[in-house]
Amino acid sequence: MKYIALVFFLLTMNSEAFSQIDNQKNAFGLRFGFNDRFEGEANYQRFLNTSRSLRLESGLGFNLQNENLDYIKLINTLQYVGDLVGYYNFYVGGGFGFGHFSSDVFNENEFILAGIVGIE
């Protein structure tokens, strides 16, 4: 756990290494998580204006447990991005999505409302 925290700290604090990323209009990303199951998400971000204050993020996520698909979801959010200090920004937004959730008891399609807030 200490190793993961150290790697996360080094990646987020080294803003010089990522300074050229600020000039891009598009970004792709992957998120992975391991708890008692594997979770993953692929994301795409696009800035919608030249002042870089609005962006659209689309994410396709899934969850696997015992080699069975627990859920798959597609979520789109519209985010406002503002300046904090130095290279850091904050973002806040909301959106919607759709998901298919399944287990031994149920098998459902759902409409999802999403909110997001963070610092990058």
N, C-alpha and C positions, 0 to 999 in steps of 0.2 A: 504494500500500500504506500509506503514511503517513497519507493521508486517511482510509482505512477504520479504521486504528488510533485516530485522533483521534476520529472519530465514535463508535466503540465505547467509548472512555474517557469521553467526555462523557455518553453515555447511561447507563452503569453507575454513574458517580460522582454523578450528580444524583439522589440519593435523595429529596429534597424534592418533586421534580416527580412522582414515582411513589408518594408516601406514601398516597394514597387507594386505591391498588390493594390494600393490605394488608387492607382491609375486605371484600374480595370472596371468595366461595366458589368461583367458577368463573373459568377463564382460557382464552383461545384464543390460539394463536400460530402463526407461520409461520417456518420456517427455510429458507434458500436457500444454495446453495454452487455455486461455479463453479471447476472445475479444468480438466480436459480435457473435462468434460461438465457438464451441468446436474443438480443434485440438489436436491430439495425435500422438505419435510415439513410437514404440518399437525398441530398438537397441541391437545389438550384436557386441562385439569387440573381436578380437583375435590377440594376438601378433604373428608375423610370424617368428621372430628370437630370439635367446637367449640373444642378447644385448638389447632387448626391444626397438629397434629404428624404426621398421616397424610394423604397425598393419593394419588389415582389419576391416572396420566397415560396417555393413549392417543395414539399417533402413527401417522399414515398417511404413509409415505414412498415416494418413487419416484426413479428415476435414468434420465435420457435420454441416449443417445449416438447421434449421427447420425440423429436423429428416430426411433430405435427404442427401445423400452422395455427397459432392462437388468434392472430389478427393480422390484417393488412389494411393500411390506411393511406389516404392521399389528402394532405392538408395544404391549403394555400393561405398565406397571410400577406397583408399589406402593412409595411412597417415605416414609421417615421424614424429617421436617423439624425441625431444631433451631436454636436461637439461637447466633449467633456474637458479633459486636460491633455495637452500634447497630442499623442497619436490615438488616444482613446476616445471612443464614441459611446453613446447610449442609444438604444433602440426600444421602441414600444409600438405595439400594433395588435391587430386582431384579424381573424379570418374564419374560414369554414372548411369543411372537408367531408369526406365520406369514408366509411370503414366497413369491413366485414369481420365480424368476431365470431369465433366458434369454440366450443368445448364439448364435453360429453353430454351436457345438459341442454345447450342451446346452440343455434346457428342463425345469426341475425346480421342484417345490414343496418347501419346507423348513420345518422347525420351528426356531424361533429362541429361544435363551436370552439374556436381556439383563441387564446390570448398569449402574447409573448412580451417579455421585457428582459433587458439584459445590457451588459457592458461588453464591448469588444475593443 
